[in-house]
């Protein structure tokens, strides 16, 4: 039953745990996912222990942020890389096409879990609503890559959107978007070969500091960046309220501040700075009950190994992780 409930945490259906209702969504950013899972657990089990560490002063956080170091990033994929979702996802969604690799990597674990638990959702939501949810999420999560991998196009979500009225309010959340907002993606085409600058100078000025002056992001991802600021704030607040220790909370916030993939200097590669090992360390600092829930939803293997392929990044073109070493392993495992 717990597994079914946490499966729902990914798909924004109302999950009932000891009488508590929480909206559930599919997340491309780990910080959104952790925020939702921790909130669900904390609201139903008030026994998470705090540690004795003091909260790190904002001035000191900003001081560490502004350290100027040479950095290297991990290669997530080619900028226009496309891949097949897993066979279980293709079967569940009824698809046989490729989608942007970064989306596939970030969503397959969660989508696989919900596919395996869909019979539970059908009972909870009813046939009309569950069918609408399935189409909206499958289509909204996996746009179809063109044969030359230059663009990806979202399929028609019209029938699913028409059935959304049969669902409870705020049933669906995908990357911070409501079902109604996802429906606007129907038929939309995104470029897989272009990069651009974000109009704001920070993902979250209070928690993360200023973005590198020349950092660029895939243009299709830029409209999602404002939601990242909210996710970062929610993550810190949720972890703190749940009694998660300061060092662990700061570890997750540091990850979330660098949790968006960025473009290489030549706009050929999609880069990240979070390694599998950093992800594992972040999960391991959480209480056991939270760890178990998080591990149901995604795997740290979606991130590159710290000893894997790297890419040299000028300090004004990518994030740094503020480590003590002279050469920093940049980390941006984005959205999802």
N, C-alpha and C positions, 0 to 999 in steps of 0.2 A: 504494500500500500504506500509506503514511503517513497518507493521508486516511482510509482505512478504519479504521486503528488509532485515530486521534483521534476518529473518529465513535463508536467503541466507548467512548471515555472518557466519553461522555455517558450511556451506558446500562448501566453496571455489568455488563458481561459480561467475562470474563477476556480481556484484551488481551495478546498475547505480543509483546514487543519485545526482541530480543536475549536471549530466555530469561526476561525479567522479566514477572511476572504482576501486573496491577493491577486492582482492582475498579472498575467504571465506573458512573456514575449520572447521572440528569437533575438539574440544579441550578436552583433558583430564585434562588440567591444567587451573584453573580459571584465572591465570595471562595472558595466551595466549588469552583467551576469552576477558578479560577486555581490553587488549592492542588493539585488533582488533576493538572492539565496540567503544572505546574512540577515536581511530584514525579516524574511519569512521565519527563519529559525529563532531569531531573537525575540520576535513577537509571540512565539509559542513556547519558548524555553528560556527562562530568565537566569540561567545558571552559568553563563559564560563568565569566566574569571578575568579580571583586569590584572595587568602587571603593574609594577611600581615605578615604571619609567616616567619621566617628566615629558610634557609636550614640547616638541622642538620649536623654538621661537621662530616666528615668520621671518625675521631679519636674517637669522642664520640659514634658513631654508633658501632665501633669495641669494644670500652670499654664496652658497654652494652651487646654486643654479648658474651663476654667472661666471664660473670658472671657465677659462678659455683653453681648450685642450685639442690636440690632434685626435681625430676619432676615426674609427672604422665601423662600418655597418655590415650587417648580415644580408646576404642576397636572399630575398623572399622568393622572387620569381622574375622572369622577364616581365616588363610592364604590360605587354599584351598577351601574356600566357593564359591559355584556356585549358580546362581539364574537365573530365567527366566526374560528376558526383558518384558516390559509391553505388553499387548495384542495388542495395536496399532502398536508397533514396530514389533512384531512377524508377524502381518498381512502385514505390509509394506515390511518387508524383506523376508517373506515367510519362516520363521524358526519356529522350535518347540523344540529347545534344550536350555540347560542352558549354561551360560557363566560366567567367573569370576565375582563375586558379585561387586567388586570395579569398574570394567569397566561398568557394568550395571548401578550402582548408578550414576556414573559421566556422562554417555552419554544419559540416557533415556529422559531427558527433551529436550535436543537439537535434538535428533533423532526423538522424537515425533513431534516437531515443523516442522522439515523438511518433515516428512511423511505427515503432514497435508497440507503442502505447495507444495507438489511435482508436482502438476499440473502446478503451476507457473514455476517451473524449467523446465518442459518438453517444455513449450512454449519458454522459454529463450534459452535452449540448443539444442533443437531438440531431436527426439526420440532415435537416436543411442547414442549420448553423454549422455543423461539423464539415459538411461538404464545402460550404463557403469559405470556412477557415482554411481548409486544405488547399483549395485553389489559390486563394490570396497569398498564403505563405509560400507555397511551392513556386508560384509565378513571381512573387515579389522578391524571393531570395535568389532565384537562379535565372537571370537573363540569358538569352541564347547568343553565343558568339557567332560572328559571321565566319564564312569559310576561310577568309584571310586573317582572321583575328584582329581586325582593326576596329570593329564596333561590336557592341552587344545590344540586343533588343529585348525588352520585356514583352512577354506575350499578353494577349487579351485577358483581362481579369473581370470582364463585364458580368458574366453569370455569377461569379463568386461575390462580386460587389452587390449585386441585386439581392442576394440571399443574406447579406450582412445584417439587414434589419431584423432578422429572426434571432440574432445573437444578443446576449446581454451587452450593455454599454461597456465600451473600452475592453472588449474581449481580446482584440489582437494588438500586439505591439511588435514591430520589426525594426530593430535599430533605432528605437525612439519614435517611430512613426506609428500612428493609429491606423486601423484598417481603412478608414476613409482616405487618409493621406497616401497609403500604399496604392489605393485604387487609382490615384492620379498617375502612377507609373505605367499604367496600361498602354502598351504600344510605344513607349518612350525608348529612344535609342541613345546610348552613351558611347563616347569615344574611349578606346582602350590604348590610344597612342599619344595622348596629349597630357601635358602637365601644366599647372598654373600655380600662382601664389594665392594664399588665403588673404582676404581683405583685412582681417584682424591681425594684430601682432602677437596674439597669445591664444592658446587653447583654453586657458583659464588663468588670468593674470594673478590671482591671489595664490593659487596652488602651484602653478607651473612656471611662472615667469615668462619672459619674452621668447617668441620663436626665433630661431636663427634667421638672419635677415634675408637670405637667399634660398630658403627651403621651399621646395615646390611639392605639390601633391597631385595625384591623378585628378583630372578635372571632374570626373564623375563622383569623386569622393568629397570634393570641397563643400557641396551643399549639406553634407552630413556633419561638418565640423562644429557648427554652433551647438548641436546636441551633445557634443563631447564635453563641453564646459559644464553643462548641467550634470552629466554623468559623473564627472570627476568630483564635483561638490557633493553630490548624493552619496558617492562611495565613501568619502571621508566621514561624512556625518553618520552614515549607517554603521560603519565599522566602529566609530567612537561610541555611539549609543549602545551598540551591542557589547561593549566592554572588551573589544579586541585591543591588545596591547599597542602602545604607541609605536614601537619599532615595526611591528607587523603592519599597522595602519599606514605608516609612512612608506613602507616597502610597496604596498599596493598603490598608493597615490603616485609614487615615483614611476611605477610601471604605467599607470593610466595616463600620466602626463606625456608619455612617449609611445602611446598606444595607437598611433595612426601611421600607416605605411607612407613613405615619401619616395620621391623620384630621385634617381641617380642624376649626376651632373649632365649626362648625355641623354637623359630621358629614355633610356633603354631598359633600365632595371627598376624593380620595385624593392625598396630597401626597408629593413627593420633593424631594431637594436635590442630586442628582447630575445634572449636565448632560451632554449629548453631548460637549461639549468636554473636560470633566473626565475622562470615560471614555477619550477618545482620548489625552489626555496620559498617563494611567496605562498604557495599552497601549504607547505609544511609548517609555516608559522601560525596558521589558523588552528582553532580548536578542532578536535577530531570530528565532531558532528558536522561542522561546516566543510571540512575537507571532504568528507564522504559525499556530501551533496554536490560540491563543485566537480568532483571527479566523475559524477554521473553525466555531466553536461559537456565537458571538453577535456582534451588531453594536451599535456605540455608538448607532446611530440609534434604538434602543429607548428611549433617554433623551431628555427634552425638551431643546430648544435653549436655551442660556443667555439668549437674547434673546426667548424665547417667553413665554407667559402665566405670570404669577406670582401668588402669594397671600400676603398679609401674615400673618405668624405672630408672636404674642407670644413673647418669649424663653423662657417656661416651657412652651411647647406644641410646640416643634419643635427639631430639631437645628440647630446652626450648623457652619460649615465652618472656623472659626478663621482666616479670611482677614484681611488687614490693613485692608480697607475697613470703613467704618462700618456699611454695610448689607450683610449677608451673604446669599449665596444658599444656602439650606438644601438639603441633598441627601440624599434617602432614596430610592433606587431599589430597592426592595426585593427581596426574596427573589427570586427569580429573577432 
